[in-house]
C-alpha cells in the first residue's frame, strides 16, 4: 500500500523525523544552523546577531541538540557548537520521495507559458 | 555573512517554512501525505488505515491545509483531498543548502572504511 506508521498511544515519545521537523519549525533555530554552516561557534557568538538573551539562545540550542542537529564540545571554557548534518540528510531523503509532484507542477506551468506564447504572438507583433 | 532573518516580536505569526515544518512534525500527517501521493482521497478514506476518529483526522487535515500541503475540493458530497507539492519543494530547496555537509560526512566514512581495508588485509588473508 503506502508507508504508514501511525503512532500508537503506547509508543514512547515522538519519532526522530518528527523531532527534527519540530526543531526546524523556528526561524531562529534555522538561522543558528545557517551560522554553524559557516563554522563552529560558541553560544555567545551565536547569540550576537540576535536580539535574544543568552538563556533564550540556550533554550533554542537545547532543542537543536536534542534533535541531533547540533553538538557541543566538552572543553570547559570553550565549548563550541557544531552542525551535525545527519538529521538534515534524513529530511532530504524523506522529501525527495515527493520530487515528482513538484516537478510535474513546474512542467505544467512551463506548458501553460509555452501555450500562452503560441496562442498570443499577435500581442508581440502589434508592438513592432 | 549568512542568511539570518530573526523573527522580531512585532512580526505577525510564523513564517511559511516554519508552518510547513510544524505540519510535518507528526507521523500521522506525514502518513496522510504519503496516502495522498497515491491519489486523491476523501476524509473517510484517509481515516480508514488509522486508529483515529474522523474529528481527529479532520484536525490533522486542517493543519495540512493551513500549511498549503493539502487542498480539499469544493464539491458538496465528494470533497476529495489532494496533495499540494509547493511547500515540499520549499523544504527540499532549504535542506539542499546543507547537502555538502552530509556528503562530506559520508565521504569521511568512506575514507575510514577504505583505510580499514588497507591496514587490515591480513584478516581476509587468514581466511583463504
gemmi code that builds the backbone of each chain (N, CA, C; Angstrom):
import gemmi

chains = {
    "A": [
        ("UNK", (0.845, -1.197, 0.000), (0.000, 0.000, 0.000), (0.883, 1.250, 0.000)),
        ("UNK", (1.044, 1.897, 1.151), (1.907, 3.064, 1.258), (2.530, 3.061, 2.651)),
        ("UNK", (3.662, 3.752, 2.801), (4.394, 3.622, 4.053), (3.718, 4.357, 5.214)),
        ("UNK", (2.782, 3.701, 5.869), (2.086, 4.305, 7.004), (2.614, 3.694, 8.310)),
        ("UNK", (3.070, 4.520, 9.199), (3.434, 4.048, 10.532), (2.739, 4.947, 11.549)),
        ("UNK", (1.415, 4.771, 11.694), (0.709, 5.631, 12.653), (1.281, 5.381, 14.051)),
        ("UNK", (1.369, 6.464, 14.799), (1.953, 6.354, 16.124), (0.880, 5.957, 17.128)),
        ("UNK", (0.984, 4.779, 17.688), (0.006, 4.294, 18.650), (0.145, 5.020, 19.979)),
        ("UNK", (-0.863, 4.910, 20.834), (-0.827, 5.619, 22.113), (0.250, 5.070, 23.059)),
        ("UNK", (0.732, 3.820, 22.785), (1.711, 3.220, 23.691), (3.148, 3.564, 23.305)),
        ("UNK", (3.329, 4.166, 22.112), (4.685, 4.447, 21.632), (5.323, 5.567, 22.473)),
        ("UNK", (6.579, 5.369, 22.923), (7.182, 6.377, 23.796), (7.755, 7.539, 22.983)),
        ("UNK", (7.224, 8.743, 23.210), (7.768, 9.960, 22.610), (7.676, 9.986, 21.099)),
        ("UNK", (7.948, 11.160, 20.524), (7.852, 11.289, 19.083), (9.027, 10.617, 18.369)),
        ("UNK", (8.800, 10.240, 17.105), (9.846, 9.632, 16.276), (10.907, 10.663, 15.903)),
        ("UNK", (12.066, 10.172, 15.449), (13.214, 11.050, 15.170), (12.890, 12.124, 14.120)),
        ("UNK", (12.177, 11.733, 13.052), (11.883, 12.694, 11.987), (10.946, 13.799, 12.497)),
        ("UNK", (9.993, 13.446, 13.339), (9.097, 14.458, 13.919), (9.874, 15.421, 14.806)),
        ("UNK", (10.819, 14.891, 15.579), (11.654, 15.737, 16.446), (12.475, 16.705, 15.588)),
        ("UNK", (13.005, 16.211, 14.474), (13.793, 17.075, 13.577), (12.919, 18.165, 12.965)),
        ("UNK", (11.764, 17.783, 12.405), (10.879, 18.777, 11.789), (10.452, 19.828, 12.819)),
        ("UNK", (10.175, 19.378, 14.033), (9.758, 20.292, 15.086), (10.886, 21.279, 15.416)),
        ("UNK", (12.123, 20.791, 15.458), (13.274, 21.662, 15.736), (13.467, 22.687, 14.615)),
        ("UNK", (13.136, 22.288, 13.387), (13.338, 23.182, 12.235), (12.204, 24.199, 12.075)),
        ("UNK", (11.118, 24.019, 12.839), (9.938, 24.881, 12.698), (10.090, 26.194, 13.446)),
        ("UNK", (11.271, 26.770, 13.388), (11.512, 28.054, 14.057), (12.615, 28.803, 13.316)),
        ("UNK", (12.356, 30.059, 12.926), (13.343, 30.787, 12.093), (14.660, 31.057, 12.829)),
        ("UNK", (14.605, 31.239, 14.154), (15.849, 31.473, 14.902), (16.710, 30.209, 14.897)),
        ("UNK", (16.056, 29.047, 15.074), (16.834, 27.801, 15.075), (17.417, 27.532, 13.687)),
        ("UNK", (16.668, 27.856, 12.629), (17.226, 27.671, 11.278), (18.378, 28.653, 11.039)),
        ("UNK", (18.272, 29.866, 11.604), (19.353, 30.845, 11.464), (20.604, 30.383, 12.220)),
        ("UNK", (20.414, 29.735, 13.366), (21.556, 29.182, 14.116), (22.258, 28.118, 13.265)),
        ("UNK", (21.486, 27.259, 12.604), (22.084, 26.243, 11.735), (22.848, 26.904, 10.587)),
        ("UNK", (22.258, 27.961, 10.020), (22.915, 28.676, 8.917), (24.254, 29.252, 9.398)),
        ("UNK", (24.254, 29.808, 10.619), (25.502, 30.356, 11.178), (26.531, 29.244, 11.361)),
        ("UNK", (26.087, 28.087, 11.865), (27.020, 26.977, 12.120), (27.516, 26.334, 10.831)),
        ("UNK", (26.781, 26.549, 9.740), (27.250, 26.015, 8.456), (28.497, 26.773, 7.990)),
        ("UNK", (28.749, 27.950, 8.591), (29.968, 28.716, 8.282), (31.121, 28.327, 9.199)),
        ("UNK", (30.840, 27.487, 10.205), (31.903, 27.057, 11.112), (31.432, 27.000, 12.557)),
        ("UNK", (32.231, 26.356, 13.414), (31.907, 26.240, 14.838), (31.727, 27.615, 15.474)),
        ("UNK", (30.924, 27.676, 16.539), (30.720, 28.946, 17.244), (30.338, 28.675, 18.686)),
        ("UNK", (30.726, 29.588, 19.572), (30.309, 29.471, 20.976), (28.882, 29.999, 21.112)),
        ("UNK", (28.270, 29.750, 22.245), (26.902, 30.224, 22.493), (26.869, 31.753, 22.410)),
        ("UNK", (27.875, 32.410, 22.975), (27.945, 33.880, 22.942), (28.027, 34.382, 21.500)),
        ("UNK", (28.856, 33.728, 20.687), (28.965, 34.110, 19.269), (27.638, 33.891, 18.541)),
        ("UNK", (26.950, 32.812, 18.891), (25.662, 32.521, 18.245), (24.606, 33.555, 18.627)),
        ("UNK", (24.681, 34.029, 19.873), (23.673, 34.971, 20.360), (23.839, 36.361, 19.740)),
        ("UNK", (25.086, 36.722, 19.396), (25.408, 38.086, 18.942), (24.444, 38.675, 17.897)),
        ("UNK", (24.166, 37.970, 16.770), (23.334, 38.630, 15.753), (21.847, 38.699, 16.092)),
        ("UNK", (21.433, 38.058, 17.191), (20.017, 38.015, 17.531), (19.698, 38.969, 18.669)),
        ("UNK", (18.491, 39.442, 18.662), (18.024, 40.290, 19.756), (17.450, 39.389, 20.844)),
        ("UNK", (18.297, 38.461, 21.325), (17.829, 37.468, 22.297), (18.820, 37.362, 23.441)),
        ("UNK", (18.329, 36.995, 24.602), (19.210, 36.789, 25.757), (19.955, 35.462, 25.598)),
        ("UNK", (21.036, 35.295, 26.348), (21.765, 34.022, 26.336), (20.871, 32.852, 26.747)),
        ("UNK", (20.038, 33.002, 27.795), (19.154, 31.870, 28.144), (18.200, 31.490, 27.003)),
        ("UNK", (17.708, 32.495, 26.273), (16.794, 32.208, 25.152), (17.525, 31.435, 24.055)),
        ("UNK", (18.764, 31.859, 23.753), (19.562, 31.137, 22.751), (19.860, 29.719, 23.237)),
        ("UNK", (20.196, 29.594, 24.522), (20.495, 28.270, 25.087), (19.304, 27.333, 24.956)),
        ("UNK", (18.110, 27.876, 25.121), (16.893, 27.062, 25.008), (16.749, 26.533, 23.572)),
        ("UNK", (16.978, 27.435, 22.593), (16.933, 27.001, 21.186), (18.003, 25.944, 20.911)),
        ("UNK", (19.209, 26.164, 21.481), (20.301, 25.208, 21.268), (19.958, 23.840, 21.837)),
        ("UNK", (19.286, 23.823, 22.983), (18.898, 22.545, 23.597), (17.974, 21.772, 22.665)),
        ("UNK", (17.023, 22.483, 22.026), (16.113, 21.833, 21.072), (16.913, 21.258, 19.905)),
        ("UNK", (17.887, 22.043, 19.417), (18.706, 21.589, 18.290), (19.587, 20.402, 18.691)),
        ("UNK", (20.075, 20.409, 19.936), (20.921, 19.301, 20.389), (20.101, 18.027, 20.572)),
        ("UNK", (18.899, 18.190, 21.136), (18.031, 17.013, 21.347), (17.702, 16.327, 20.025)),
        ("UNK", (17.581, 17.118, 18.961), (17.236, 16.553, 17.652), (18.480, 16.060, 16.928)),
        ("UNK", (19.663, 16.256, 17.516), (20.901, 15.785, 16.885), (21.410, 16.691, 15.785)),
        ("UNK", (20.829, 17.899, 15.656), (21.260, 18.822, 14.590), (22.511, 19.605, 14.991)),
        ("UNK", (22.747, 19.714, 16.289), (23.902, 20.464, 16.794), (24.551, 19.641, 17.898)),
        ("UNK", (25.883, 19.660, 17.939), (26.560, 19.067, 19.095), (27.488, 20.112, 19.689)),
        ("UNK", (27.722, 19.986, 20.987), (28.536, 20.974, 21.667), (29.774, 20.287, 22.228)),
        ("UNK", (30.947, 20.913, 22.007), (32.207, 20.359, 22.512), (32.212, 20.297, 24.033)),
        ("UNK", (33.130, 19.506, 24.598), (33.114, 19.294, 26.046), (34.212, 20.070, 26.783)),
        ("UNK", (35.060, 20.782, 26.038), (36.128, 21.522, 26.719), (35.505, 22.628, 27.577)),
        ("UNK", (35.900, 22.720, 28.816), (35.197, 23.536, 29.808), (35.008, 24.996, 29.413)),
        ("UNK", (36.080, 25.689, 29.064), (35.999, 27.126, 28.818), (35.418, 27.426, 27.436)),
        ("UNK", (35.780, 26.654, 26.497), (35.467, 26.935, 25.095), (34.684, 25.751, 24.556)),
        ("UNK", (33.352, 25.880, 24.609), (32.512, 24.749, 24.190), (31.822, 25.086, 22.878)),
        ("UNK", (32.554, 24.954, 21.774), (31.962, 25.367, 20.504), (30.809, 24.451, 20.080)),
        ("UNK", (29.811, 25.067, 19.438), (28.707, 24.304, 18.853), (29.060, 23.974, 17.415)),
        ("UNK", (28.595, 22.828, 16.974), (28.946, 22.319, 15.649), (27.694, 21.748, 14.992)),
        ("UNK", (27.556, 21.957, 13.684), (26.423, 21.400, 12.926), (26.587, 19.895, 12.757)),
        ("UNK", (25.506, 19.143, 12.969), (25.522, 17.703, 12.660), (24.537, 17.467, 11.518)),
        ("UNK", (25.013, 17.053, 10.361), (24.144, 17.029, 9.174), (23.237, 15.813, 9.045)),
        ("UNK", (23.437, 14.782, 9.865), (22.682, 13.539, 9.646), (21.163, 13.741, 9.634)),
        ("UNK", (20.574, 14.473, 10.603), (19.115, 14.639, 10.557), (18.645, 15.400, 9.304)),
        ("UNK", (19.499, 16.306, 8.802), (19.134, 17.047, 7.580), (19.126, 16.114, 6.377)),
        ("UNK", (20.055, 15.148, 6.388), (20.079, 14.134, 5.335), (18.769, 13.338, 5.355)),
        ("UNK", (18.303, 12.991, 6.558), (17.033, 12.253, 6.684), (15.861, 13.077, 6.127)),
        ("UNK", (15.865, 14.392, 6.395), (14.824, 15.277, 5.857), (14.883, 15.278, 4.328)),
        ("UNK", (16.101, 15.387, 3.787), (16.276, 15.428, 2.326), (15.765, 14.133, 1.695)),
        ("UNK", (16.068, 12.998, 2.338), (15.617, 11.709, 1.796), (14.097, 11.590, 1.883)),
        ("UNK", (13.523, 12.072, 2.985), (12.072, 11.997, 3.143), (11.377, 12.828, 2.059)),
        ("UNK", (11.853, 14.079, 1.872), (11.157, 14.985, 0.952), (11.392, 14.585, -0.508)),
        ("UNK", (12.499, 13.897, -0.783), (12.831, 13.512, -2.166), (11.766, 12.610, -2.786)),
        ("UNK", (11.042, 11.843, -1.941), (10.007, 10.953, -2.474), (8.836, 11.724, -3.102)),
        ("UNK", (8.780, 13.046, -2.860), (7.700, 13.867, -3.421), (8.171, 14.714, -4.602)),
        ("UNK", (9.439, 14.515, -4.995), (10.037, 15.326, -6.067), (9.168, 15.344, -7.331)),
        ("UNK", (8.684, 14.145, -7.742), (7.914, 14.062, -8.993), (6.688, 14.975, -8.957)),
        ("UNK", (6.150, 15.255, -7.762), (4.948, 16.099, -7.678), (5.246, 17.553, -7.992)),
        ("UNK", (6.340, 18.086, -7.385), (6.605, 19.487, -7.705), (7.218, 19.630, -9.093)),
        ("UNK", (7.942, 18.607, -9.556), (8.455, 18.673, -10.926), (7.297, 18.671, -11.920)),
        ("UNK", (6.283, 17.862, -11.664), (5.106, 17.813, -12.531), (4.404, 19.164, -12.543)),
        ("UNK", (4.309, 19.816, -11.376), (3.579, 21.089, -11.363), (4.408, 22.186, -12.043)),
        ("UNK", (5.748, 22.090, -11.954), (6.587, 23.045, -12.695), (6.466, 22.800, -14.203)),
        ("UNK", (6.374, 21.510, -14.596), (6.196, 21.169, -16.011), (4.887, 21.747, -16.544)),
        ("UNK", (3.814, 21.623, -15.722), (2.520, 22.154, -16.156), (2.576, 23.668, -16.349)),
        ("UNK", (3.281, 24.358, -15.466), (3.445, 25.809, -15.580), (4.186, 26.141, -16.874)),
        ("UNK", (5.230, 25.339, -17.139), (6.033, 25.500, -18.344), (5.175, 25.344, -19.598)),
        ("UNK", (4.353, 24.272, -19.600), (3.457, 24.005, -20.731), (2.492, 25.171, -20.931)),
        ("UNK", (1.962, 25.674, -19.827), (0.985, 26.752, -19.871), (1.611, 28.011, -20.483)),
        ("UNK", (2.848, 28.328, -20.048), (3.530, 29.522, -20.552), (3.828, 29.376, -22.045)),
        ("UNK", (4.214, 28.125, -22.450), (4.511, 27.877, -23.860), (3.240, 28.022, -24.699)),
        ("UNK", (2.112, 27.531, -24.151), (0.820, 27.639, -24.817), (0.430, 29.115, -25.000)),
        ("UNK", (0.629, 29.881, -23.945), (0.339, 31.316, -23.992), (1.120, 31.981, -25.121)),
        ("UNK", (2.409, 31.646, -25.196), (3.274, 32.235, -26.227), (2.806, 31.846, -27.621)),
        ("UNK", (2.344, 30.575, -27.762), (1.930, 30.060, -29.069), (0.631, 30.702, -29.538)),
        ("UNK", (-0.280, 30.972, -28.590), (-1.602, 31.477, -28.966), (-1.652, 32.987, -29.030)),
        ("UNK", (-0.656, 33.662, -28.432), (-0.709, 35.117, -28.399), (0.512, 35.781, -29.050)),
        ("UNK", (0.913, 35.334, -30.244), (2.050, 36.009, -30.848), (1.668, 37.408, -31.322)),
        ("UNK", (0.349, 37.602, -31.616), (-0.142, 38.883, -32.122), (0.198, 40.033, -31.193)),
        ("UNK", (0.159, 39.776, -29.904), (0.432, 40.826, -28.908), (1.828, 41.411, -29.113)),
        ("UNK", (2.795, 40.495, -29.395), (4.167, 40.988, -29.612), (4.263, 41.695, -30.966)),
        ("UNK", (3.559, 41.120, -31.980), (3.634, 41.661, -33.342), (3.114, 43.109, -33.389)),
        ("UNK", (2.068, 43.351, -32.598), (1.464, 44.679, -32.611), (2.474, 45.763, -32.207)),
        ("UNK", (3.419, 45.363, -31.337), (4.410, 46.340, -30.855), (5.332, 46.795, -31.977)),
        ("UNK", (5.649, 45.896, -32.925), (6.649, 46.201, -33.944), (6.048, 46.919, -35.156)),
    ],
    "B": [
        ("UNK", (27.189, 37.985, 5.193), (27.535, 36.999, 6.210), (26.762, 35.697, 5.948)),
        ("UNK", (25.624, 35.541, 6.587), (24.811, 34.345, 6.389), (23.343, 34.751, 6.494)),
        ("UNK", (22.458, 33.957, 5.893), (21.063, 34.398, 5.796), (20.312, 34.318, 7.117)),
        ("UNK", (20.405, 35.349, 7.922), (19.690, 35.383, 9.201), (18.482, 36.306, 9.086)),
        ("UNK", (17.331, 35.795, 9.398), (16.143, 36.644, 9.476), (15.470, 36.376, 10.810)),
        ("UNK", (16.069, 36.894, 11.895), (15.452, 36.641, 13.205), (14.048, 37.242, 13.234)),
        ("UNK", (13.155, 36.528, 13.881), (11.770, 36.959, 13.913), (11.573, 37.938, 15.070)),
        ("UNK", (11.291, 39.180, 14.777), (11.092, 40.189, 15.810), (9.768, 40.004, 16.509)),
        ("UNK", (9.592, 40.656, 17.657), (8.359, 40.484, 18.428), (7.133, 41.081, 17.721)),
        ("UNK", (7.363, 41.990, 16.756), (6.231, 42.633, 16.085), (5.750, 41.842, 14.858)),
        ("UNK", (6.541, 40.822, 14.457), (6.192, 40.085, 13.234), (4.923, 39.260, 13.433)),
        ("UNK", (3.973, 39.338, 12.478), (2.704, 38.629, 12.666), (2.814, 37.156, 12.281)),
        ("UNK", (2.611, 36.266, 13.258), (2.564, 34.832, 13.008), (3.861, 34.254, 12.479)),
        ("UNK", (3.930, 32.919, 12.442), (5.143, 32.280, 11.965), (5.277, 32.366, 10.445)),
        ("UNK", (6.518, 32.286, 9.964), (6.793, 32.292, 8.522), (6.333, 30.985, 7.884)),
        ("UNK", (6.206, 30.999, 6.552), (5.653, 29.855, 5.812), (6.458, 28.571, 6.040)),
        ("UNK", (7.790, 28.683, 6.035), (8.618, 27.484, 6.189), (8.435, 26.874, 7.581)),
        ("UNK", (8.309, 27.725, 8.604), (8.074, 27.223, 9.967), (6.720, 26.515, 10.054)),
        ("UNK", (5.710, 27.074, 9.394), (4.385, 26.457, 9.382), (4.459, 25.081, 8.705)),
        ("UNK", (5.213, 24.995, 7.607), (5.363, 23.719, 6.906), (6.080, 22.693, 7.783)),
        ("UNK", (7.220, 23.075, 8.367), (7.967, 22.143, 9.222), (7.102, 21.677, 10.391)),
        ("UNK", (6.349, 22.598, 10.958), (5.490, 22.253, 12.078), (4.417, 21.237, 11.649)),
        ("UNK", (3.854, 21.425, 10.458), (2.844, 20.493, 9.946), (3.450, 19.103, 9.704)),
        ("UNK", (4.736, 19.075, 9.316), (5.389, 17.793, 9.005), (5.884, 17.069, 10.263)),
        ("UNK", (5.845, 17.747, 11.407), (6.381, 17.177, 12.648), (5.401, 16.232, 13.321)),
        ("UNK", (4.715, 15.429, 12.535), (3.750, 14.476, 13.091), (3.634, 13.280, 12.146)),
        ("UNK", (3.827, 12.055, 12.657), (3.843, 10.875, 11.776), (2.499, 10.620, 11.089)),
        ("UNK", (1.382, 10.949, 11.745), (0.076, 10.750, 11.101), (-0.079, 11.705, 9.922)),
        ("UNK", (0.329, 12.962, 10.100), (0.215, 13.916, 8.989), (1.118, 13.508, 7.831)),
        ("UNK", (2.317, 12.999, 8.135), (3.194, 12.534, 7.042), (2.585, 11.308, 6.361)),
        ("UNK", (1.924, 10.452, 7.135), (1.273, 9.282, 6.537), (0.097, 9.701, 5.651)),
        ("UNK", (-0.612, 10.758, 6.042), (-1.702, 11.276, 5.202), (-1.129, 11.770, 3.865)),
        ("UNK", (0.004, 12.469, 3.918), (0.641, 12.935, 2.677), (1.060, 11.745, 1.811)),
        ("UNK", (1.606, 10.708, 2.465), (2.025, 9.509, 1.717), (0.822, 8.878, 1.026)),
        ("UNK", (-0.312, 8.808, 1.732), (-1.537, 8.270, 1.141), (-1.988, 9.110, -0.052)),
        ("UNK", (-1.935, 10.440, 0.095), (-2.389, 11.334, -0.986), (-1.417, 11.319, -2.166)),
        ("UNK", (-0.187, 10.876, -1.938), (0.750, 10.782, -3.066), (0.335, 9.659, -4.011)),
        ("UNK", (-0.551, 8.760, -3.514), (-1.090, 7.691, -4.367), (-2.363, 8.126, -5.088)),
        ("UNK", (-2.881, 9.326, -4.770), (-4.087, 9.818, -5.424), (-5.024, 10.512, -4.446)),
        ("UNK", (-6.007, 11.233, -4.991), (-6.988, 11.942, -4.172), (-7.722, 10.981, -3.238)),
        ("UNK", (-8.212, 11.476, -2.109), (-8.965, 10.644, -1.171), (-9.908, 11.515, -0.349)),
        ("UNK", (-11.032, 10.932, 0.039), (-11.951, 11.649, 0.929), (-11.442, 11.534, 2.369)),
        ("UNK", (-12.028, 12.324, 3.249), (-11.627, 12.286, 4.657), (-11.868, 10.887, 5.231)),
        ("UNK", (-13.010, 10.270, 4.863), (-13.329, 8.922, 5.343), (-12.278, 7.918, 4.877)),
        ("UNK", (-11.887, 8.025, 3.591), (-10.854, 7.124, 3.064), (-9.518, 7.341, 3.781)),
        ("UNK", (-9.228, 8.602, 4.080), (-7.967, 8.907, 4.762), (-7.956, 8.353, 6.180)),
        ("UNK", (-9.135, 8.372, 6.838), (-9.219, 7.923, 8.227), (-9.078, 6.404, 8.350)),
        ("UNK", (-9.478, 5.675, 7.290), (-9.568, 4.208, 7.353), (-8.335, 3.498, 7.932)),
        ("UNK", (-7.108, 3.768, 7.436), (-5.969, 2.975, 7.941), (-5.510, 3.372, 9.339)),
        ("UNK", (-6.082, 4.454, 9.900), (-5.623, 4.927, 11.198), (-6.604, 4.562, 12.300)),
        ("UNK", (-6.078, 4.405, 13.480), (-6.931, 4.146, 14.631), (-7.348, 5.495, 15.218)),
        ("UNK", (-7.986, 6.321, 14.383), (-8.345, 7.677, 14.800), (-9.780, 7.975, 14.411)),
        ("UNK", (-10.421, 8.855, 15.168), (-11.785, 9.273, 14.841), (-11.744, 10.254, 13.674)),
        ("UNK", (-12.882, 10.435, 13.023), (-12.969, 11.416, 11.938), (-12.598, 12.824, 12.405)),
        ("UNK", (-13.090, 13.267, 13.590), (-12.685, 14.608, 14.041), (-11.169, 14.732, 14.221)),
        ("UNK", (-10.516, 13.654, 14.700), (-9.057, 13.696, 14.887), (-8.346, 13.837, 13.538)),
        ("UNK", (-8.822, 13.078, 12.533), (-8.243, 13.178, 11.191), (-8.500, 14.576, 10.622)),
        ("UNK", (-9.717, 15.099, 10.835), (-10.057, 16.426, 10.325), (-9.129, 17.488, 10.900)),
        ("UNK", (-8.768, 17.321, 12.171), (-7.876, 18.273, 12.825), (-6.489, 18.244, 12.145)),
        ("UNK", (-6.002, 17.027, 11.880), (-4.717, 16.896, 11.177), (-4.807, 17.512, 9.779)),
        ("UNK", (-5.942, 17.272, 9.106), (-6.125, 17.812, 7.749), (-6.127, 19.340, 7.764)),
        ("UNK", (-6.720, 19.919, 8.785), (-6.753, 21.392, 8.892), (-5.333, 21.947, 8.976)),
        ("UNK", (-4.487, 21.270, 9.763), (-3.088, 21.705, 9.879), (-2.398, 21.611, 8.513)),
        ("UNK", (-2.664, 20.504, 7.799), (-2.045, 20.316, 6.478), (-2.578, 21.341, 5.475)),
        ("UNK", (-3.858, 21.692, 5.592), (-4.443, 22.675, 4.677), (-3.902, 24.075, 4.948)),
        ("UNK", (-3.784, 24.412, 6.245), (-3.258, 25.737, 6.609), (-1.839, 25.932, 6.080)),
        ("UNK", (-1.066, 24.824, 6.045), (0.318, 24.936, 5.575), (0.393, 24.838, 4.053)),
        ("UNK", (-0.759, 24.625, 3.384), (-0.767, 24.552, 1.927), (-0.314, 23.210, 1.379)),
        ("UNK", (-0.157, 22.199, 2.250), (0.301, 20.882, 1.794), (-0.838, 20.046, 1.222)),
        ("UNK", (-2.069, 20.385, 1.610), (-3.244, 19.654, 1.131), (-4.318, 20.658, 0.758)),
        ("UNK", (-5.049, 20.366, -0.324), (-6.224, 21.179, -0.625), (-7.422, 20.251, -0.746)),
        ("UNK", (-8.592, 20.795, -0.458), (-9.801, 19.980, -0.495), (-10.749, 20.547, -1.538)),
        ("UNK", (-11.303, 19.642, -2.371), (-12.239, 20.048, -3.407), (-13.484, 20.679, -2.822)),
        ("UNK", (-14.247, 21.408, -3.663), (-15.408, 22.145, -3.124), (-16.750, 21.490, -3.427)),
        ("UNK", (-16.714, 20.358, -4.167), (-17.987, 19.715, -4.482), (-18.615, 19.163, -3.204)),
        ("UNK", (-19.887, 19.482, -2.969), (-20.546, 19.264, -1.666), (-20.434, 17.831, -1.123)),
        ("UNK", (-20.832, 16.832, -1.907), (-20.900, 15.467, -1.397), (-19.521, 14.792, -1.376)),
        ("UNK", (-18.746, 15.057, -2.340), (-17.491, 14.344, -2.571), (-16.386, 15.382, -2.583)),
        ("UNK", (-15.777, 15.587, -1.427), (-14.754, 16.622, -1.331), (-13.379, 15.985, -1.180)),
        ("UNK", (-12.806, 15.534, -2.289), (-11.535, 14.816, -2.180), (-10.394, 15.740, -1.736)),
        ("UNK", (-9.485, 15.170, -0.949), (-8.272, 15.887, -0.562), (-7.182, 15.567, -1.570)),
        ("UNK", (-6.331, 16.545, -1.794), (-5.301, 16.425, -2.833), (-3.979, 16.971, -2.267)),
        ("UNK", (-2.881, 16.337, -2.641), (-1.549, 16.798, -2.228), (-1.161, 18.058, -2.998)),
        ("UNK", (-0.630, 19.047, -2.282), (-0.066, 20.226, -2.961), (1.441, 20.239, -2.696)),
        ("UNK", (2.254, 20.083, -3.748), (3.684, 19.855, -3.528), (4.524, 21.105, -3.269)),
        ("UNK", (3.973, 22.295, -3.484), (4.813, 23.500, -3.404), (5.570, 23.646, -2.077)),
        ("UNK", (4.889, 23.469, -0.919), (5.651, 23.622, 0.331), (6.767, 22.573, 0.480)),
        ("UNK", (6.551, 21.374, -0.103), (7.586, 20.334, -0.037), (8.789, 20.733, -0.885)),
        ("UNK", (8.521, 21.397, -1.991), (9.593, 21.924, -2.835), (10.427, 22.934, -2.036)),
        ("UNK", (9.735, 23.793, -1.277), (10.451, 24.782, -0.442), (11.338, 24.089, 0.598)),
        ("UNK", (10.818, 22.996, 1.185), (11.611, 22.230, 2.161), (12.853, 21.646, 1.473)),
        ("UNK", (12.649, 21.079, 0.278), (13.766, 20.469, -0.463), (14.831, 21.514, -0.783)),
        ("UNK", (14.386, 22.700, -1.185), (15.352, 23.759, -1.516), (16.089, 24.228, -0.261)),
        ("UNK", (15.373, 24.326, 0.854), (16.004, 24.760, 2.089), (17.074, 23.753, 2.524)),
        ("UNK", (16.709, 22.467, 2.512), (17.634, 21.461, 3.049), (18.816, 21.222, 2.093)),
        ("UNK", (18.624, 21.510, 0.810), (19.689, 21.271, -0.184), (20.941, 22.090, 0.104)),
        ("UNK", (20.777, 23.241, 0.774), (21.951, 24.071, 1.071), (22.895, 23.402, 2.074)),
        ("UNK", (22.440, 22.322, 2.710), (23.283, 21.608, 3.676), (23.844, 20.302, 3.100)),
        ("UNK", (23.554, 20.074, 1.818), (23.973, 18.818, 1.175), (25.457, 18.528, 1.364)),
        ("UNK", (26.306, 19.575, 1.168), (27.757, 19.349, 1.232), (28.186, 18.800, 2.601)),
        ("UNK", (27.394, 19.102, 3.651), (27.762, 18.631, 4.991), (27.562, 17.135, 5.143)),
        ("UNK", (26.378, 16.642, 4.693), (26.207, 15.203, 4.870), (27.017, 14.420, 3.830)),
        ("UNK", (27.253, 15.012, 2.643), (28.107, 14.337, 1.666), (29.530, 14.232, 2.211)),
        ("UNK", (29.995, 15.315, 2.864), (31.337, 15.297, 3.464), (31.419, 14.219, 4.539)),
        ("UNK", (30.354, 14.063, 5.333), (30.457, 13.075, 6.409), (30.369, 11.657, 5.850)),
        ("UNK", (29.626, 11.480, 4.738), (29.609, 10.167, 4.081), (30.970, 9.869, 3.457)),
        ("UNK", (31.622, 10.918, 2.895), (32.966, 10.755, 2.318), (33.961, 10.317, 3.390)),
        ("UNK", (33.845, 10.956, 4.569), (34.766, 10.615, 5.656), (34.589, 9.156, 6.079)),
        ("UNK", (33.323, 8.710, 6.119), (33.040, 7.316, 6.471), (33.660, 6.385, 5.428)),
        ("UNK", (33.519, 6.790, 4.161), (34.073, 6.039, 3.038), (35.592, 5.914, 3.168)),
        ("UNK", (36.241, 7.055, 3.450), (37.702, 7.083, 3.622), (38.113, 6.154, 4.759)),
        ("UNK", (37.356, 6.208, 5.832), (37.665, 5.416, 7.019), (37.580, 3.922, 6.698)),
        ("UNK", (36.505, 3.547, 5.973), (36.333, 2.132, 5.628), (37.447, 1.654, 4.699)),
        ("UNK", (37.848, 2.557, 3.759), (38.926, 2.212, 2.825), (40.253, 2.042, 3.582)),
        ("UNK", (40.454, 2.922, 4.568), (41.649, 2.845, 5.402), (41.694, 1.519, 6.170)),
        ("UNK", (40.543, 1.159, 6.714), (40.435, -0.102, 7.459), (40.823, -1.282, 6.574)),
        ("UNK", (40.286, -1.267, 5.333), (40.573, -2.354, 4.393), (42.066, -2.401, 4.062)),
        ("UNK", (42.681, -1.200, 3.932), (44.086, -1.117, 3.539), (45.011, -1.613, 4.656)),
        ("UNK", (44.617, -1.335, 5.907), (45.506, -1.681, 7.019), (45.260, -3.086, 7.549)),
        ("UNK", (44.116, -3.673, 7.169), (43.806, -4.996, 7.713), (43.590, -6.069, 6.644)),
        ("UNK", (44.483, -6.146, 5.637), (44.281, -7.194, 4.633), (44.550, -8.574, 5.226)),
        ("UNK", (45.395, -8.606, 6.273), (45.781, -9.870, 6.895), (44.564, -10.650, 7.374)),
        ("UNK", (43.569, -9.947, 7.884), (42.368, -10.589, 8.411), (41.682, -11.419, 7.332)),
        ("UNK", (41.617, -10.865, 6.094), (40.995, -11.589, 4.988), (41.901, -12.736, 4.524)),
        ("UNK", (43.226, -12.450, 4.490), (44.177, -13.444, 4.001), (44.143, -14.714, 4.845)),
        ("UNK", (43.945, -14.482, 6.145), (43.938, -15.636, 7.049), (42.827, -16.625, 6.691)),
        ("UNK", (41.725, -16.093, 6.147), (40.573, -16.942, 5.800), (40.898, -17.896, 4.660)),
        ("UNK", (41.711, -17.402, 3.688), (41.931, -18.189, 2.457), (43.058, -19.194, 2.613)),
    ],
}
model = gemmi.Model(1)
for chain_id, residues in chains.items():
    chain = gemmi.Chain(chain_id)
    for i, (resn, *xyz) in enumerate(residues, 1):
        res = gemmi.Residue()
        res.name, res.seqid = resn, gemmi.SeqId(i, " ")
        for name, pos in zip(("N", "CA", "C"), xyz):
            atom = gemmi.Atom()
            atom.name, atom.element = name, gemmi.Element(name[0])
            atom.pos, atom.b_iso = gemmi.Position(*pos), 0.0
            res.add_atom(atom)
        chain.add_residue(res)
    model.add_chain(chain)
structure = gemmi.Structure()
structure.add_model(model)
structure.setup_entities()
